[in-house]
């Protein structure tokens, strides 16, 4: 018996930081959730122990090792399991909001026609 695929079940991307469903991308084009949108992956290693470069291709994000060549995103994430140490935490910027002072205007009954 063949069970047909339903919309949205064929490819689900997970955030590499927390495991939630990824709905946006960070600066490195890695699919992440909204809470990790400013986080970056760093210091990821290959099977051979060499560092990998993050590249974005036609079919999504993949990694390039100098010794091994192209590597799958899921394979590198499996090798670098404790991912909590490998990402750069976002720095919160302070924003200042200037509050306007309320302006008081007095209108007499003669001036109502003009407003």
N, C-alpha and C positions, 0 to 999 in steps of 0.2 A: 504494500500500500504506500503510495507516494503522498507525502504531506507537502502542500505548496508553501512557499515562503510568504511571509507577511511583510508588509511595509515596515521598515525600520529594524527588522530582525536579522538581516543578512550581514551587516557590518556595524558593529558597535565599538566605538573607540573609548578607551578609558584614560583618565588622567594618570600620568606616571607617578605623580606625587601622592595622591590620596585614593585612587581607584574609582572615583565617581565618573559619571558619563562626561566625556569631553565635548564641549559645545563651542569652544573658541580656540584660538591659537595664540601662542606667545610670540616674542620677537624672533625666535629660532624656527618658527613655523611648526612647532610641536603641538599636537592637539592636547589641550588642557581644559580644566573646568574654570569657571569664572573666578574662583578664589585664588587660583595660582596663575592668573593671566600675566602677572609681572615677574614670575619666577623663571629662572633660566637653569638649564641643565649644564653642569660643568664637570670636568675630570672623569669622564666615562672611559672605561678601558675595554679592550677587545679580549678575546680568548688568549691571544699570544702575549698579553700584558702591555701592549702599546696603546697609546691614547687614540681615540677615534674622532673624526670630524663629523659634525652634523650637516647633512645636505637635504635639500628639498627637491623632490623629483616629481615626475608625472603621476605616480601612484602614491605619493605621500612622503613622509620623512624616512630617510635611511642614513646609515653611517658608513664612513669610508675609513678603512684601516690601511696604513701604508704597506704592511706585510700581507694581510689576508685579502684585501680588496673590499668590495661592497658587502655590507652586513645588514641583515634585517633589523628593523626597529625592535621587534619583540625579543629577538635573540640577545641583543645588547642589553635590553632592560632586564632580562632574566639573569644575565651574568652579573650585572651591577645591581643586585637585589636590594641592599640597604640604600635606597634612593634618597632617604632623608638627609644624608650627609653630602649628597652630590649636587644640590641645587642652591642657588644664590637667593637668599630671602630678599624680598622687595623692601626698599627703604621708603618709609612714608614721608611725604612732603607736607610741610605745614602750609596751610593756605589761610590767608587773612581776608576777612570779609568786612568791607566798610559799611557801616550802618548809616543810612540817611536819617537826618533829623526831621521829624514831622513838621510840615509847614502849616501854619494856622492862617486861614483867610476868613475875613469877616465880610458877609454879604448882607446888604440892606434889602428891603423889599423893593426898592426902586431899581436895583441892579439885576433882579431875577430875570428880566426879559432878555438881557444880553447873554446870559449863560445857557 
